[in-house]
Amino acid sequence: MEPTQPLLFLLGASHHTAPLAVREKLSLDQVRAADLAARLQQTAGISEFALLSTCNRVELYGVAGSPDSLAALRIALAETTGCAPADLDGVLQLRQNHEAIAHLFAVSAGLDSQIIGETEILGQVKAAYDGALARQWTGPVLNRVFQKAFQAAKHIRTHTRIGEGQISVASVAVDLAGKIYGDLAPVNVLVVGAGDIGLKTVQAFQSRGARSITVASRTLSKAEETAAAAGGWAASLAELPEILATADIVASSTSAPGFVLTHDLISTAMKRRAARPLFLIDLALPRDIDPAAAALSNVFLYNLDDLAKIAEGNLAQREAEVARCRAIIAERTATLWLQLAPRLSGTR
């Protein structure tokens, strides 16, 4: 019986195979990521791995001694996230060797995102790799693959126009608000969450003329820092009941594990607003805003999947650029695989 050859793999789920509610279940916070990493370290045949968890995807990249090692990964992911293995049928996708490389290149370049060409994903991939490298989860194969992915993404950003247009989650959300209200100057904007997406959302609202922006965060000092970028006001999450009563648009992007804006909280606020509508934009995963709030009168709720559908209108004008990017990735993938294949087979 011939010995099996090690393989490079990707196992994961993305917006292509999993709706928002399923991605929510699969998302990896720090506790879950640590648990999954511990399981992978104990899985026979897995010599390298890295974990990527974003709003669009949960993906495991690694090197396995044989295809038999991959079955245990599916079980580990299910147990870590509390999903039944059967629930992952049709959700998880497996790519190997050449296809795994091409996929990571496309992800890093923003070509596999819900909003094609968005730039946030490259930083998220780099953070995932840096975390794996620091913990010594990666080795010579993944180190080379990720480094080449970053080079490919940079080349694509420099030599194509894939990044033109409204292509970040924050900019699409604010563009939607502009279409609804027209002039944003008199609109009361509330941004919940003072992280990177919260800051970009604040900046996007300011660039489109919004003058009344409040930033609410669990940490008041962080809210003050983010609000200062737009000359806005800062508040704590405890002040949400009062602020919701006067807000026109709410964009929420915290890392909280549960709903920050509950049905009851929003319902109570609506009773104080007469007939004024409230537009809610949920930029978080897991979601910040209770979906049940959409059933309330005069409440209009948009989530990440809704924004992706809106952004599709911007993709048509970039189709030619997408084709150019795919060609670049195909060429670079082929070159890298020719270098890696002998290493995986042990012939070099």
C-alpha positions as CSV (number, residue, x, y, z in Angstrom):
1,M,0.0,0.0,0.0
2,E,1.5,3.3,-1.1
3,P,1.9,6.0,1.6
4,T,-0.5,8.9,1.4
5,Q,0.8,12.3,0.5
6,P,0.4,15.4,2.8
7,L,-2.0,18.0,1.5
8,L,-2.7,21.6,1.9
9,F,-6.4,22.2,2.8
10,L,-9.1,24.7,3.4
11,L,-12.2,23.7,5.4
12,G,-14.8,26.3,6.1
13,A,-18.1,28.0,5.4
14,S,-18.8,31.4,3.9
15,H,-21.7,33.6,2.7
16,H,-21.7,31.4,-0.5
17,T,-22.9,28.4,1.5
18,A,-24.2,29.7,4.8
19,P,-26.8,32.4,5.4
20,L,-26.3,35.0,8.2
21,A,-28.0,32.9,10.9
22,V,-25.7,29.9,10.2
23,R,-22.5,32.0,10.0
24,E,-23.6,33.5,13.4
25,K,-23.6,30.0,14.9
26,L,-20.2,29.2,13.4
27,S,-18.4,32.4,14.3
28,L,-15.3,32.0,16.5
29,D,-14.8,34.4,19.4
30,Q,-11.6,34.2,21.4
31,V,-12.9,31.3,23.7
32,R,-14.2,29.2,20.8
33,A,-11.0,29.9,18.7
34,A,-8.8,28.7,21.6
35,D,-10.9,25.6,22.1
36,L,-10.8,24.7,18.4
37,A,-7.1,25.4,18.2
38,A,-6.5,23.0,21.2
39,R,-8.5,20.3,19.4
40,L,-6.6,20.8,16.2
41,Q,-3.3,20.5,18.0
42,Q,-4.4,17.1,19.3
43,T,-5.7,15.9,16.0
44,A,-3.4,13.3,14.5
45,G,-1.9,14.2,11.1
46,I,-2.5,18.0,11.4
47,S,0.9,19.6,11.3
48,E,0.0,23.3,10.5
49,F,-3.1,25.4,10.8
50,A,-4.6,28.9,10.9
51,L,-8.1,30.1,11.8
52,L,-9.9,32.9,10.0
53,S,-13.3,34.1,11.4
54,T,-15.0,37.2,9.9
55,C,-18.5,38.4,9.1
56,N,-18.4,36.5,5.8
57,R,-16.6,33.3,6.7
58,V,-15.2,30.8,9.2
59,E,-12.2,29.0,7.6
60,L,-9.5,26.5,8.7
61,Y,-6.3,26.5,6.6
62,G,-3.8,23.8,7.3
63,V,-1.6,20.9,6.3
64,A,-2.8,17.3,6.9
65,G,-0.9,14.1,6.7
66,S,-3.7,12.5,4.7
67,P,-7.4,12.9,3.8
68,D,-8.3,10.8,6.8
69,S,-7.2,13.6,9.1
70,L,-9.8,15.9,7.7
71,A,-12.8,14.0,9.0
72,A,-11.8,14.9,12.6
73,L,-11.7,18.6,11.7
74,R,-15.4,18.6,10.7
75,I,-16.3,17.0,14.1
76,A,-14.0,19.5,16.0
77,L,-15.7,22.5,14.3
78,A,-19.2,21.1,15.0
79,E,-18.4,20.4,18.7
80,T,-16.7,23.8,19.2
81,T,-19.6,25.8,17.8
82,G,-22.4,23.6,19.2
83,C,-23.6,22.6,15.7
84,A,-24.8,19.1,14.9
85,P,-22.5,17.5,12.2
86,A,-25.6,17.0,10.0
87,D,-26.3,20.8,10.2
88,L,-23.0,21.4,8.4
89,D,-23.9,19.3,5.4
90,G,-23.9,21.5,2.4
91,V,-22.5,24.4,4.5
92,L,-18.8,23.4,4.9
93,Q,-16.6,23.3,1.8
94,L,-13.3,21.6,1.4
95,R,-10.6,22.7,-1.0
96,Q,-7.2,21.1,-1.4
97,N,-3.8,22.0,-2.6
98,H,-3.9,24.2,-5.7
99,E,-7.6,25.1,-5.0
100,A,-6.9,26.0,-1.4
101,I,-4.1,28.4,-2.5
102,A,-6.3,30.1,-5.1
103,H,-9.1,30.5,-2.6
104,L,-6.9,32.2,0.0
105,F,-5.5,34.5,-2.7
106,A,-9.0,35.5,-3.7
107,V,-10.1,36.0,-0.1
108,S,-7.1,38.2,0.7
109,A,-7.8,40.3,-2.4
110,G,-11.4,40.9,-1.5
111,L,-12.7,38.9,-4.5
112,D,-14.6,36.3,-2.4
113,S,-16.3,38.9,-0.1
114,Q,-20.0,39.7,0.0
115,I,-19.0,43.2,-1.1
116,I,-16.5,42.5,-3.9
117,G,-13.3,44.5,-3.6
118,E,-13.7,45.5,0.0
119,T,-10.4,46.2,1.8
120,E,-11.1,45.2,5.4
121,I,-10.6,41.5,4.7
122,L,-6.8,41.8,4.0
123,G,-6.2,43.2,7.5
124,Q,-8.4,40.4,8.9
125,V,-6.4,37.7,7.1
126,K,-3.1,39.3,8.2
127,A,-4.3,39.3,11.8
128,A,-5.4,35.7,11.6
129,Y,-2.0,34.7,10.2
130,D,0.0,36.8,12.7
131,G,-2.0,35.1,15.6
132,A,-1.2,31.6,14.2
133,L,2.4,32.5,13.6
134,A,2.9,33.8,17.1
135,R,1.4,30.7,18.6
136,Q,3.5,28.5,16.4
137,W,0.5,26.9,14.7
138,T,2.0,27.5,11.2
139,G,5.0,26.0,9.5
140,P,7.0,26.3,6.3
141,V,4.0,25.6,4.0
142,L,1.4,27.9,5.5
143,N,4.0,30.6,6.1
144,R,4.8,30.7,2.4
145,V,1.2,30.5,1.3
146,F,0.0,33.3,3.4
147,Q,3.0,35.5,2.5
148,K,2.4,35.0,-1.1
149,A,-1.3,35.7,-0.6
150,F,-0.5,39.1,0.9
151,Q,1.8,39.8,-2.1
152,A,-0.9,38.9,-4.6
153,A,-3.5,41.1,-2.8
154,K,-1.1,44.0,-2.8
155,H,-0.4,43.5,-6.5
156,I,-4.1,43.4,-7.3
157,R,-4.8,46.5,-5.4
158,T,-2.0,48.3,-7.1
159,H,-2.5,47.2,-10.7
160,T,-6.3,46.9,-11.0
161,R,-9.3,49.1,-10.2
162,I,-11.2,46.5,-8.2
163,G,-11.3,48.8,-5.2
164,E,-13.2,51.6,-6.9
165,G,-16.8,52.4,-5.8
166,Q,-18.8,51.9,-2.6
167,I,-17.1,48.7,-1.5
168,S,-16.8,48.7,2.3
169,V,-19.6,47.6,4.6
170,A,-19.5,51.0,6.3
171,S,-19.6,53.0,3.0
172,V,-22.5,50.9,1.6
173,A,-24.4,51.4,4.9
174,V,-23.9,55.1,4.8
175,D,-24.7,55.2,1.0
176,L,-28.0,53.5,1.8
177,A,-28.8,56.1,4.5
178,G,-28.1,58.9,2.0
179,K,-30.5,57.4,-0.5
180,I,-33.2,57.2,2.2
181,Y,-32.8,60.6,3.6
182,G,-31.1,62.6,0.9
183,D,-29.5,65.3,3.0
184,L,-27.9,63.8,6.1
185,A,-27.1,67.2,7.7
186,P,-30.3,67.4,9.8
187,V,-30.4,63.6,10.6
188,N,-29.5,62.3,14.1
189,V,-27.0,59.4,13.7
190,L,-26.2,56.9,16.3
191,V,-23.2,54.6,15.8
192,V,-23.0,51.8,18.4
193,G,-19.6,50.3,18.7
194,A,-16.2,52.1,18.6
195,G,-14.0,49.6,16.9
196,D,-12.6,49.7,13.5
197,I,-15.9,49.4,11.6
198,G,-17.5,51.9,14.0
199,L,-14.8,54.4,13.3
200,K,-15.1,53.9,9.5
201,T,-18.9,54.3,9.8
202,V,-18.5,57.5,11.6
203,Q,-16.0,58.8,9.0
204,A,-18.3,57.8,6.2
205,F,-21.3,59.5,7.7
206,Q,-19.2,62.7,8.3
207,S,-18.0,62.6,4.7
208,R,-21.6,62.6,3.4
209,G,-22.5,65.6,5.4
210,A,-23.9,64.2,8.7
211,R,-23.5,66.8,11.5
212,S,-25.2,65.1,14.5
213,I,-23.3,61.9,15.3
214,T,-23.3,60.1,18.6
215,V,-21.0,57.1,19.3
216,A,-22.0,54.7,22.1
217,S,-19.7,52.0,23.4
218,R,-19.3,49.8,26.4
219,T,-16.1,51.8,27.1
220,L,-16.8,55.5,27.3
221,S,-13.2,56.5,26.6
222,K,-13.3,54.5,23.4
223,A,-16.5,56.2,22.4
224,E,-15.0,59.6,23.1
225,E,-12.0,58.8,20.9
226,T,-14.1,57.6,18.0
227,A,-16.6,60.5,18.3
228,A,-13.8,63.0,18.3
229,A,-13.0,62.0,14.7
230,A,-16.2,63.6,13.6
231,G,-16.8,66.2,16.3
232,G,-19.6,64.1,17.6
233,W,-20.8,63.1,21.1
234,A,-19.9,60.0,23.1
235,A,-22.2,57.9,25.3
236,S,-22.2,54.6,27.2
237,L,-24.4,51.7,26.3
238,A,-26.5,52.5,29.4
239,E,-27.7,55.7,27.7
240,L,-29.1,53.8,24.7
241,P,-32.8,54.1,25.9
242,E,-32.6,57.9,25.8
243,I,-30.6,58.2,22.6
244,L,-32.8,55.8,20.7
245,A,-35.7,58.0,21.3
246,T,-34.2,60.8,19.2
247,A,-32.0,58.9,16.7
248,D,-33.0,58.7,13.1
249,I,-30.4,56.2,11.9
250,V,-28.6,53.6,14.0
251,A,-25.6,51.6,12.8
252,S,-24.3,49.0,15.2
253,S,-21.0,47.1,15.0
254,T,-20.0,45.7,18.4
255,S,-18.4,42.4,19.2
256,A,-21.0,41.6,21.9
257,P,-22.1,37.9,22.0
258,G,-25.8,38.8,22.3
259,F,-28.2,41.5,21.1
260,V,-27.2,45.0,22.1
261,L,-30.4,46.5,20.7
262,T,-33.2,44.2,21.9
263,H,-36.8,44.1,20.7
264,D,-38.0,45.5,24.1
265,L,-35.5,48.3,24.0
266,I,-36.4,49.4,20.5
267,S,-40.1,48.9,21.2
268,T,-39.9,51.2,24.2
269,A,-38.0,53.8,22.2
270,M,-40.6,53.8,19.4
271,K,-43.4,54.6,21.8
272,R,-41.6,57.9,22.5
273,R,-41.1,58.8,18.9
274,A,-44.6,59.5,17.7
275,A,-44.7,58.5,14.0
276,R,-41.0,59.1,13.2
277,P,-39.3,56.1,11.5
278,L,-36.2,54.5,12.7
279,F,-33.6,53.0,10.4
280,L,-31.4,50.3,11.9
281,I,-28.3,49.0,10.2
282,D,-26.7,45.9,11.8
283,L,-23.1,45.6,10.8
284,A,-22.1,42.9,13.4
285,L,-21.7,39.2,13.5
286,P,-23.1,37.8,15.8
287,R,-25.8,40.3,15.2
288,D,-26.3,43.3,17.5
289,I,-30.0,44.0,16.7
290,D,-32.8,41.6,17.4
291,P,-34.3,40.6,14.0
292,A,-37.7,40.6,15.7
293,A,-37.5,44.4,15.9
294,A,-38.2,44.6,12.1
295,A,-41.8,43.7,12.8
296,L,-42.3,46.9,14.8
297,S,-44.2,49.7,13.1
298,N,-41.9,52.4,11.5
299,V,-38.8,50.3,12.1
300,F,-36.7,49.4,9.1
301,L,-33.8,46.9,9.7
302,Y,-31.0,46.0,7.4
303,N,-28.3,43.4,8.1
304,L,-25.0,42.3,6.4
305,D,-26.8,40.2,3.8
306,D,-29.1,43.0,2.9
307,L,-26.2,45.4,2.4
308,A,-24.4,42.8,0.2
309,K,-27.5,42.7,-2.1
310,I,-27.5,46.5,-2.3
311,A,-23.7,46.5,-3.1
312,E,-24.3,44.1,-6.1
313,G,-25.3,47.1,-8.1
314,N,-21.8,48.4,-7.9
315,L,-20.3,45.2,-9.1
316,A,-21.4,45.3,-12.7
317,Q,-19.1,48.2,-13.5
318,R,-16.2,46.2,-12.0
319,E,-16.7,42.9,-13.7
320,A,-13.8,43.4,-16.1
321,E,-11.6,44.2,-13.2
322,V,-12.7,41.0,-11.4
323,A,-11.7,39.0,-14.5
324,R,-8.2,40.6,-14.5
325,C,-7.8,39.8,-10.8
326,R,-8.8,36.2,-11.4
327,A,-6.2,35.9,-14.1
328,I,-3.5,37.3,-11.8
329,I,-4.5,34.8,-9.1
330,A,-4.5,31.9,-11.5
331,E,-1.0,32.7,-12.7
332,R,0.4,33.2,-9.2
333,T,-1.3,30.1,-7.8
334,A,0.2,27.9,-10.5
335,T,3.6,29.3,-9.8
336,L,3.4,28.7,-6.0
337,W,1.9,25.3,-6.4
338,L,4.8,24.2,-8.6
339,Q,7.1,25.2,-5.7
340,L,5.1,23.6,-2.9
341,A,4.1,20.3,-4.4
342,P,7.6,18.8,-4.2
343,R,7.8,20.0,-0.5
344,L,4.6,18.3,0.4
345,S,5.6,15.1,-1.3
346,G,8.9,15.1,0.5
347,T,10.9,15.1,-2.7
348,R,12.6,18.4,-1.9
